[in-house]
Amino acid sequence: MARATRAGSARRRIHVENDGSHAEVYHITPALLGKRIRRIPGLARRIDVSYGQDPARLDAALADAEILVIGSFDASGIADRAPRLRWIQSTNAGVERLAPTLPESLVLTNASGVHGPKGGEYAMTALLMLNHRVPHFVTQQQARRWDQAFATPIAGKTVVILGVGAIGSEVARLARRFGLRVIGVSRSGKSSRLVDRMVRPAALKQVLPQADFVVATLPLTRETRGLIGRAELDLLPRHAGLVNLGRGAVIDNDALADKLRAGELSGAVLDVFPAEPLPAASPLWTTPNLIISPHCAVDDSTAYAERALDIFLDNLQRYLAGRRLVNVVDKRLGY
């Protein structure tokens, strides 16, 4: 965590920038923020807020902004472009591209936690689809082939969750309700009441052979890039299935596709990819026993912006009071 660097009674300049190329579910609108500000006594008198949706005009707004609320953007030269800027609140949970470009003195907080409820539910949906051979049925349907594939209930099977943060913790909670054994893999290896066993990444190759399912919810860092490569996929049982809701480059998708084509894994559900949108020429589109969703699985269509605002407004009150902020990003780690 970090402590706000400026406090006092002066009105603070806040700029909110939305990305017009992104769906409106992510937008912090004047109406939405205004309504939420009015719920907090005295807050409106302490801030001045501007809004934008044009990258070409962003620098004009940054000239006197102290606080910036934004998703992702080109922050090169930010110290000169925004000399008064002290804090960036990202409306994204993943900030691996933004964090390394910022000076150490600039506080960056993210929206970690915003995806938990929807992400956990989607992951559980994916686990149930994999368990009940739905990717197989979809592939056979496209071929107009009647191919019965029987399955057993999911209770008693083992899921390895890579990354036990907001989404991973919710996946673990739901998985245990369905009777799954949960093995968590986290950088710290710290135990959790939601996980039957927690290990560090160094023990990954020991637990993968035990997995009926693997769910990846990891951010993209130097340590996680390519974490699940061909060698790791080869350790999984042939009946295992894989879900990726974190970052596409965590998994070697070429190796995964080879395994699926060879029938050496039973199925996969991917929501994230190294290049997005997924190029039309990508062989993943026609890989058997693979279900693709277009990076929308963990985003709540009605509550995303509200949850992002909950994080920002909590932090804003902390900032104005000179208290420590939450969700502060370690720029060296990227999350």
C-alpha positions as CSV (number, residue, x, y, z in Angstrom):
1,M,0.0,0.0,0.0
2,A,1.0,3.6,-0.3
3,R,0.1,6.8,1.5
4,A,-1.3,9.7,-0.4
5,T,1.4,12.3,-1.0
6,R,-0.8,15.4,-0.7
7,A,-3.6,16.2,1.6
8,G,-5.5,19.3,2.7
9,S,-8.6,21.3,2.0
10,A,-7.8,22.6,-1.6
11,R,-10.1,21.4,-4.4
12,R,-8.4,18.5,-6.2
13,R,-8.4,18.3,-10.0
14,I,-9.6,14.9,-11.2
15,H,-9.8,13.8,-14.9
16,V,-11.7,10.8,-16.0
17,E,-10.8,9.4,-19.4
18,N,-12.9,6.7,-21.1
19,D,-11.8,4.7,-24.1
20,G,-14.2,5.1,-27.0
21,S,-13.0,1.9,-28.6
22,H,-14.1,-0.1,-25.5
23,A,-17.6,-1.2,-24.7
24,E,-19.7,1.2,-22.6
25,V,-19.8,-1.3,-19.8
26,Y,-16.3,0.0,-18.8
27,H,-17.2,3.7,-19.0
28,I,-17.2,6.0,-16.0
29,T,-19.9,8.5,-17.1
30,P,-20.6,11.9,-15.6
31,A,-24.0,10.8,-14.6
32,L,-22.7,7.7,-12.8
33,L,-19.9,9.4,-11.0
34,G,-22.0,12.4,-10.2
35,K,-24.6,10.3,-8.6
36,R,-22.0,8.4,-6.5
37,I,-20.2,11.6,-5.4
38,R,-23.5,13.1,-4.1
39,R,-23.8,10.1,-1.8
40,I,-20.6,11.1,0.1
41,P,-21.2,14.1,2.3
42,G,-19.0,17.1,1.4
43,L,-17.1,15.4,-1.4
44,A,-18.4,17.5,-4.2
45,R,-17.0,20.6,-2.6
46,R,-13.5,19.2,-2.5
47,I,-13.0,18.1,-6.1
48,D,-13.3,19.4,-9.7
49,V,-13.9,16.6,-12.2
50,S,-13.5,16.7,-16.0
51,Y,-14.3,14.0,-18.5
52,G,-12.8,12.9,-21.8
53,Q,-13.0,10.3,-24.5
54,D,-10.5,11.6,-27.1
55,P,-6.8,10.5,-26.8
56,A,-5.9,13.6,-28.9
57,R,-7.2,15.9,-26.1
58,L,-6.0,13.9,-23.1
59,D,-2.8,16.0,-22.7
60,A,-4.8,19.2,-22.3
61,A,-6.7,17.7,-19.5
62,L,-3.5,16.3,-17.9
63,A,-1.9,19.7,-17.7
64,D,-3.4,20.5,-14.3
65,A,-4.8,17.1,-13.2
66,E,-3.7,15.7,-9.8
67,I,-5.7,12.5,-10.2
68,L,-6.3,10.5,-13.4
69,V,-9.0,7.8,-13.7
70,I,-8.4,5.8,-16.8
71,G,-8.1,2.3,-18.3
72,S,-4.9,1.8,-20.3
73,F,-3.1,4.5,-22.3
74,D,0.2,5.6,-23.6
75,A,1.9,7.1,-20.6
76,S,5.3,7.8,-22.2
77,G,6.7,11.1,-21.0
78,I,3.9,11.4,-18.4
79,A,6.1,13.4,-16.0
80,D,6.3,16.2,-18.5
81,R,2.8,15.9,-19.9
82,A,1.2,15.9,-16.4
83,P,3.5,17.8,-14.0
84,R,0.9,17.9,-11.2
85,L,-0.2,14.3,-11.5
86,R,0.2,12.4,-8.3
87,W,-2.1,9.3,-8.6
88,I,-3.5,7.2,-11.4
89,Q,-6.5,5.0,-10.7
90,S,-6.8,2.4,-13.4
91,T,-10.2,1.0,-14.1
92,N,-8.5,-2.2,-15.2
93,A,-7.3,-5.0,-13.0
94,G,-4.4,-5.8,-15.3
95,V,-1.9,-3.0,-15.6
96,E,1.2,-4.9,-16.7
97,R,1.7,-2.6,-19.8
98,L,1.1,0.6,-17.9
99,A,3.0,0.0,-14.7
100,P,6.6,-0.2,-16.1
101,T,6.2,3.1,-17.9
102,L,5.4,5.2,-14.9
103,P,7.9,7.1,-12.7
104,E,8.4,5.7,-9.2
105,S,6.9,8.8,-7.6
106,L,3.6,8.3,-9.3
107,V,1.1,6.2,-7.4
108,L,-0.8,3.6,-9.5
109,T,-3.8,1.7,-8.1
110,N,-5.8,-0.8,-10.1
111,A,-9.3,-2.3,-10.1
112,S,-8.3,-5.6,-8.7
113,G,-11.4,-7.3,-7.2
114,V,-13.8,-5.9,-9.8
115,H,-14.0,-9.3,-11.7
116,G,-14.4,-11.6,-8.7
117,P,-18.1,-12.5,-8.7
118,K,-18.5,-12.8,-12.5
119,G,-15.1,-14.4,-13.1
120,G,-15.7,-17.1,-10.5
121,E,-19.1,-17.9,-11.9
122,Y,-17.7,-18.1,-15.5
123,A,-14.8,-20.3,-14.4
124,M,-17.2,-22.7,-12.7
125,T,-19.3,-22.8,-15.8
126,A,-16.2,-23.6,-17.8
127,L,-15.2,-26.4,-15.3
128,L,-18.6,-27.9,-15.6
129,M,-18.5,-27.7,-19.4
130,L,-15.1,-29.4,-19.4
131,N,-16.2,-32.1,-17.0
132,H,-19.3,-32.9,-19.0
133,R,-17.5,-32.9,-22.4
134,V,-19.3,-29.9,-23.8
135,P,-16.3,-28.8,-25.9
136,H,-16.3,-32.3,-27.5
137,F,-20.0,-32.1,-28.2
138,V,-19.6,-28.7,-29.8
139,T,-16.8,-30.0,-32.1
140,Q,-18.9,-33.1,-33.0
141,Q,-21.9,-30.9,-33.7
142,Q,-20.0,-28.8,-36.2
143,A,-19.1,-32.1,-38.0
144,R,-22.7,-33.3,-37.8
145,R,-21.4,-36.3,-36.0
146,W,-23.4,-38.3,-33.4
147,D,-20.6,-39.3,-30.9
148,Q,-21.7,-40.2,-27.4
149,A,-19.2,-39.3,-24.7
150,F,-20.2,-40.1,-21.1
151,A,-18.9,-38.4,-18.0
152,T,-19.0,-38.6,-14.2
153,P,-20.0,-35.9,-11.7
154,I,-17.4,-33.3,-10.9
155,A,-17.3,-33.9,-7.2
156,G,-14.1,-35.5,-5.9
157,K,-11.9,-34.3,-8.8
158,T,-9.0,-31.9,-8.5
159,V,-8.6,-28.4,-9.9
160,V,-5.3,-26.5,-9.9
161,I,-5.8,-22.8,-9.8
162,L,-2.9,-20.6,-11.0
163,G,-3.2,-17.3,-9.2
164,V,-5.4,-17.1,-6.1
165,G,-6.3,-13.4,-6.2
166,A,-9.8,-12.0,-6.5
167,I,-10.9,-14.3,-9.3
168,G,-8.9,-17.3,-8.2
169,S,-10.3,-17.1,-4.7
170,E,-13.9,-17.0,-6.0
171,V,-13.1,-20.0,-8.3
172,A,-11.8,-21.9,-5.3
173,R,-14.8,-21.0,-3.2
174,L,-17.3,-22.2,-5.8
175,A,-15.2,-25.3,-6.7
176,R,-15.2,-26.5,-3.2
177,R,-19.0,-26.1,-3.0
178,F,-19.2,-28.5,-6.0
179,G,-17.0,-31.0,-4.1
180,L,-13.7,-30.4,-5.9
181,R,-10.3,-30.7,-4.3
182,V,-8.5,-27.3,-4.8
183,I,-4.8,-26.9,-5.2
184,G,-3.7,-23.2,-5.4
185,V,-0.5,-21.9,-6.9
186,S,0.6,-18.4,-5.8
187,R,3.8,-16.4,-5.6
188,S,3.7,-16.3,-1.9
189,G,2.5,-19.8,-1.2
190,K,0.5,-18.5,1.7
191,S,-2.2,-20.8,2.9
192,S,-5.9,-19.9,2.3
193,R,-9.0,-21.4,3.9
194,L,-10.5,-21.7,0.4
195,V,-7.7,-23.9,-0.8
196,D,-7.0,-27.5,0.3
197,R,-3.3,-27.1,-0.6
198,M,-1.3,-24.0,-1.6
199,V,2.1,-24.2,-3.3
200,R,4.6,-21.9,-4.9
201,P,5.3,-21.8,-8.6
202,A,8.4,-23.9,-8.0
203,A,6.2,-26.9,-7.2
204,L,4.0,-26.5,-10.3
205,K,5.4,-29.5,-12.0
206,Q,4.6,-31.6,-9.0
207,V,0.9,-30.8,-8.9
208,L,0.1,-30.7,-12.6
209,P,0.0,-34.5,-12.9
210,Q,-2.7,-34.5,-10.2
211,A,-5.0,-32.1,-12.1
212,D,-8.3,-33.0,-13.7
213,F,-8.6,-29.3,-14.5
214,V,-6.3,-26.2,-14.5
215,V,-7.7,-22.7,-14.2
216,A,-5.3,-19.8,-14.9
217,T,-6.2,-16.3,-13.5
218,L,-2.7,-14.9,-13.5
219,P,-1.5,-11.4,-14.4
220,L,1.2,-11.2,-17.0
221,T,4.7,-10.7,-15.5
222,R,8.2,-11.8,-16.3
223,E,7.6,-14.9,-14.1
224,T,4.2,-15.8,-15.5
225,R,4.9,-15.3,-19.2
226,G,4.9,-18.8,-20.8
227,L,4.4,-20.4,-17.4
228,I,2.4,-23.2,-19.0
229,G,4.4,-24.4,-21.9
230,R,4.7,-27.6,-23.8
231,A,6.6,-29.3,-21.0
232,E,4.0,-28.4,-18.4
233,L,1.1,-29.4,-20.7
234,D,2.8,-32.8,-21.2
235,L,2.5,-33.3,-17.4
236,L,-1.3,-33.1,-17.4
237,P,-3.4,-36.3,-17.7
238,R,-5.0,-36.9,-21.1
239,H,-8.4,-36.4,-19.6
240,A,-7.5,-33.0,-18.1
241,G,-9.1,-29.7,-19.2
242,L,-7.7,-26.1,-19.1
243,V,-9.3,-22.7,-18.6
244,N,-7.5,-19.4,-19.1
245,L,-9.2,-16.2,-17.7
246,G,-6.0,-14.3,-16.9
247,R,-3.6,-13.3,-19.7
248,G,-3.1,-15.0,-23.0
249,A,0.7,-15.2,-22.9
250,V,0.7,-17.2,-19.7
251,I,0.0,-20.3,-21.8
252,D,1.7,-21.6,-25.0
253,N,-1.4,-21.7,-27.1
254,D,0.4,-23.4,-30.0
255,A,1.4,-26.2,-27.8
256,L,-2.1,-26.4,-26.3
257,A,-3.7,-26.6,-29.8
258,D,-1.3,-29.4,-30.7
259,K,-2.3,-31.3,-27.6
260,L,-6.0,-30.9,-28.3
261,R,-5.6,-32.0,-31.9
262,A,-3.8,-35.1,-30.8
263,G,-6.4,-35.9,-28.3
264,E,-3.9,-35.6,-25.5
265,L,-6.1,-33.2,-23.5
266,S,-9.9,-33.4,-23.3
267,G,-10.7,-29.7,-23.8
268,A,-10.0,-26.1,-23.1
269,V,-11.9,-22.8,-22.6
270,L,-9.9,-19.7,-23.5
271,D,-11.1,-16.1,-22.9
272,V,-7.7,-14.3,-23.3
273,F,-5.1,-14.4,-26.1
274,P,-1.7,-12.8,-26.7
275,A,-3.1,-10.8,-29.6
276,E,-6.6,-9.4,-29.3
277,P,-9.0,-9.5,-31.1
278,L,-7.9,-13.1,-32.0
279,P,-6.8,-12.9,-35.7
280,A,-9.1,-14.5,-38.2
281,A,-6.2,-16.6,-39.5
282,S,-5.4,-18.1,-36.0
283,P,-5.6,-21.9,-36.0
284,L,-7.3,-21.7,-32.6
285,W,-10.6,-21.0,-34.3
286,T,-10.7,-24.5,-35.8
287,T,-8.9,-26.3,-33.0
288,P,-11.1,-29.3,-31.8
289,N,-12.5,-29.4,-28.3
290,L,-11.7,-25.7,-27.7
291,I,-14.3,-23.1,-26.7
292,I,-13.3,-19.4,-27.3
293,S,-14.9,-16.4,-25.7
294,P,-13.7,-12.9,-26.7
295,H,-12.2,-11.5,-23.5
296,C,-15.5,-10.8,-21.8
297,A,-16.0,-13.7,-19.5
298,V,-15.1,-12.0,-16.2
299,D,-16.8,-8.6,-16.9
300,D,-20.2,-7.9,-15.4
301,S,-22.3,-6.1,-18.0
302,T,-24.2,-4.0,-15.4
303,A,-21.9,-3.7,-12.5
304,Y,-18.3,-3.3,-13.8
305,A,-18.2,0.5,-13.7
306,E,-20.0,0.5,-10.4
307,R,-17.4,-1.8,-8.8
308,A,-14.6,0.1,-10.4
309,L,-16.1,3.3,-8.8
310,D,-16.4,1.6,-5.4
311,I,-12.6,1.1,-5.5
312,F,-11.9,4.6,-6.7
313,L,-14.2,6.5,-4.3
314,D,-12.9,4.5,-1.4
315,N,-9.4,5.4,-2.4
316,L,-10.3,9.0,-3.1
317,Q,-11.6,9.5,0.5
318,R,-8.4,7.8,1.7
319,Y,-6.3,10.2,-0.5
320,L,-8.1,13.3,0.8
321,A,-7.6,12.2,4.3
322,G,-3.9,11.4,3.8
323,R,-4.5,7.7,4.5
324,R,-3.0,4.7,2.8
325,L,-4.5,3.7,-0.5
326,V,-5.6,0.1,-1.4
327,N,-4.8,-1.8,-4.6
328,V,-1.5,0.0,-5.0
329,V,0.5,-1.6,-7.8
330,D,4.1,-2.7,-7.3
331,K,5.5,-1.4,-10.6
332,R,8.4,-3.9,-10.5
333,L,6.0,-6.8,-10.3
334,G,3.4,-5.3,-12.6
335,Y,0.4,-5.9,-10.3
